[in-house]
Structures are given as C-alpha cells and as structure tokens.
Amino acid sequence: MSNQPHNHDNLVQHAGEDQSNRVRHDLVDTEPLCIRTRTTSMAVIAGSEGAYHYTPEGRKLADFTSGVLVANLGHHPKRWWKRVIEYMGLEGAEGDSGYHRAVPLCSYNAATSVESEANRRLLKSLQSAPGGKRLEQVLWAASGSEAIQKGLWASLAKRPDGDGIILATRYGFHGKKGLSGAVTGSEKDRERDPRVRFISFPREECHSTEARKQPLDLAPYRAELESLKAEFGDRLCVLITEPYLGGGGSYHPQKEYMQMLCDFCHQNGILFFLDEVQANFGRTGSMYAFSEYGVEPDLVSLGKGLGNGVPVDAVVGSTEIFARLGYGEGSDTWSGHALGCAAVLATLDEFEQDHVVEQGRKLSAVIEECLMELSKLPAIRYIRGEGTVWGIECQAVGNLPEDQVAHEIVRLCYLGDESGFGVHLLGPLAGKVIRVSPPLTMSEADLREAFAVVHNIVSKIG
Ligand SMILES: Cc1ncc(COP(=O)(O)O)c(C=O)c1O
C-alpha cells in the first residue's frame, strides 16, 4: 500500500463556489494528484483575458502568474491570435469539403515554411541581442525539460567515449525528466547521475533587492571551478545554469557571478548553457536574460513565454555543437510543430511592434514600489527580483510557520476582497516564496489595484 495521501485528502473546496467545487471534485477523482503542485487556492478558471482570469462564478482575479510565466503578452491578445491563425494559413482557408487547407499540425518527417520562417526570425532576434552571436541554429523541443535534455545530449556528445561531465549550479530548476532532472536541485535530492557535478550558486548573498546591490566575493566560486578543472580536465563539457533561480526560490544573483561563470567556460573550452525557459521574452527587463546579465552563452534553452501559451520550446546554439547529433537524435513527434512556430512568429511580431519589453520595464518599477511597501508587513521577510519576475519570501508569524503563511496568502488573495475581486498567485516556491510575475502588458493602474488587495490581506496576517 502506498503511503501517499488519498486524493480526497487534498480536495480543495471554497464556500459559495459550487461550480468550481464540482470541477475540483471531478479532477481529484479522474487525475492523479502528481499532475499539480499543491496549492491552497486551486483556482478554476472559466476564461482569461489580458491580465485577468474569471472563475465560473464570475469572480475576477488579477493574474500575477501569467500562467506560469507563459502569457507575457497577457491572455489571448486578439491581434496575436489573428496572426497565429494567419501564419497557420487558416484565415479564409475554408473550402467546401468540410476541411480547411492549412499547414498541418504535425509535419514529422516533412517540413513547413512556417518552421523555417520561425527559425529565421527567432535567430535574428537572438543574434541582434547583445551576447547572442553564438546562437546559430534552433533545435525545437516539446517542453522546457526536453530542450535542456537535447542541449545536454549535444554537449556530452563531444566525448564519444561517454565520460563527459556536466557542471550545474546548485538549487536550479531545469525540469523533471531525464537529464533535466539530473541537473535540477543538488546532490542531496536523490541518487545522482555520475555525469553531473554541482557548484555553488549565491543565495544568502542575494536574499533581497538590497543584498544584491552589494558586490559579490567571487574568489570562493572561482576556486571551486578551478578545483573541478584540476580534477576532470577536458572531461568538463558544459556548465548549465539559470540566470536566476526560478523554481528554486527567486534568487537573482549579482551579474558579476554569471559573467565569471561564462568567462571560466570560454577560457577552458567548456560550453556555457543558460537556461532561459523562464526568463526569455522580456521577463528580466531585456528580451533575453543573457543581454541583461552581459554574457555570451553557447547554448540557450527557451520556452514558456516563447509561444505566449502555445506549448513550444527550443534550445539554440552553434551549428558546430548541434552537428554532433546525427539524424533523428533530437527528433520527436511535436518538435517544430506548425502551431508552435506560428505562435513564436506572432509573439515576436508583438514584441517587435509593441515595445513590450519597455512596458515590462516600466511595470517593474511599480512592482518594486508596491513590494517595498508590502515588505514592511510582519508576514514578509524579503522581496527580491528584477523586471517582471519577483519573489516574496514569507516569514513565520505567531503560531504560523513560514510555509503556512505563504499558503495562507495564496488562499486569501484568491478569495479576494468583499466584492470578490482576487489575485491569482503562484507558490510557494522553495517552501516559502510567493511569485509575482504579471503579464508585461498589465497596466500600471490594474497592477496597483491588485496590489492594494494583496496588501490589505497580508496586513491582516500576524
Ligand atoms: C528555468 C526552467 N527550466 C526548465 C523548466 C522545465 O520546463 P517544462 O516544465 O516545460 O519541462 C522550467 C519550468 O518551470 C524552468 O523554470
């Protein structure tokens, strides 16, 4: 018998939400609980528009998660959808056969022009960003984890005898499957893959926005890398890191740390692999985090905001790196599918024509201001972040431990104010951190209105 709790032990129900409660109940019966992370809100969403979700009961929730950092442009921008449909060739394509003649949804073992156009446009966008000149080819993937897996396969293929070593910064989140799971977390988490060695990533040193402004002593990090170099020499194939720890609790390192890692790699013939699945398409305040951090990666994984909600991911890198993989070694059913490529093209159109990154930067200042106010409340220990990706670290109040404080904030913000207007939050990450990552296109007034609800709720805790 499994020790796991029965699904119904985890059933979330909220008073006055009959329709939502029915959906919650049905899901608990028909899905294993492993499909979701535990949340006290368990929002049921009937529809989403811009920066808002709507529940089946008609309540409005400001979306401070953008899905999971996916809808950077907001949910369902009309012009974006129109473009997706056009790129698919679906507009005006209705014949009298009962079918559309349009690009196929899967073109395995064949090719479409929407895929080649997406490659060209994405590479142009990457290469024109400071630090993007090594990025010459796109290897599409069906999830972020797969993009990581494919990039690591190509990196390890440098050593045909299979003795290559991957360096990974500790406490990162790169996914759960295969090699992406092996480079996630730390050596303490589970039986480790012998090909992976973890290195230190600053956390305490950047625990708050203020702490991050202090210069970081790079000497211990450098010494650790030198010692691994002495131990493994040319077996070191690749170093993978995130620009900031996302799932690991929202820690944004000093930029000089990232630059030091990148320099070490380039000086020693090691590939520098930046996992931007979460950071890409404007989150950090630049189109790509590698520009924001002043580094020149050899490999970059892309996902989430890349298709504004349509599942599409990729790893990009040099022709030389990918040439190590032969026919079929990076293929699967969905990679490079037309709907994903059309979504990437439409998303690039919006970013290029609508100053989305600038909007995100302006919003960043307002988020910081509102969070600084929030951080004065007893339930909040630290705030930290950049661009439109921030974390709120909770602390224990009264008898309530820090993780329960975080869970309670998520639940109460979901339930909202007296009128039922609430805020949808993601968390907790790393046990105690709540994420604030609204769409880059949310208006300042809407953001302030939602923060007023959060502030009022958090002020009552403790
Ligand atoms: C930085 C980072 N890399 C990789 C992944 C894995 O992506 P996926 O869940 O699409 O496999 C995530 C997902 O949250 C992520 O944040």
The ligand as an SDF file (V2000), in Angstrom:
LIG
                    3D

 16 16  0  0  0  0  0  0  0  0999 V2000
   14.2070   27.5520  -15.8130 C   0  0  0  0  0  0  0  0  0  0  0  0
   13.3640   26.3820  -16.1940 C   0  0  0  0  0  0  0  0  0  0  0  0
   13.9000   25.4130  -16.9620 N   0  0  0  0  0  0  0  0  0  0  0  0
   13.1860   24.3500  -17.3390 C   0  0  0  0  0  0  0  0  0  0  0  0
   11.8870   24.1850  -16.9560 C   0  0  0  0  0  0  0  0  0  0  0  0
   11.1340   22.9640  -17.3760 C   0  0  0  0  0  0  0  0  0  0  0  0
   10.1910   23.2600  -18.3300 O   0  0  0  0  0  0  0  0  0  0  0  0
    8.9650   22.2600  -18.5890 P   0  0  0  0  0  0  0  0  0  0  0  0
    8.1060   22.2940  -17.3840 O   0  0  0  0  0  0  0  0  0  0  0  0
    8.3070   22.8470  -19.8120 O   0  0  0  0  0  0  0  0  0  0  0  0
    9.5370   20.9190  -18.8450 O   0  0  0  0  0  0  0  0  0  0  0  0
   11.2750   25.1760  -16.1670 C   0  0  0  0  0  0  0  0  0  0  0  0
    9.8660   25.0390  -15.7490 C   0  0  0  0  0  0  0  0  0  0  0  0
    9.3720   25.6610  -14.8520 O   0  0  0  0  0  0  0  0  0  0  0  0
   12.0370   26.2900  -15.7600 C   0  0  0  0  0  0  0  0  0  0  0  0
   11.5200   27.2570  -14.9880 O   0  0  0  0  0  0  0  0  0  0  0  0
  1  2  1  0
  2  3  1  0
  2 15  2  0
  3  4  2  0
  4  5  1  0
  5  6  1  0
  5 12  2  0
  6  7  1  0
  7  8  1  0
  8  9  2  0
  8 10  1  0
  8 11  1  0
 12 13  1  0
 12 15  1  0
 13 14  2  0
 15 16  1  0
M  END
$$$$
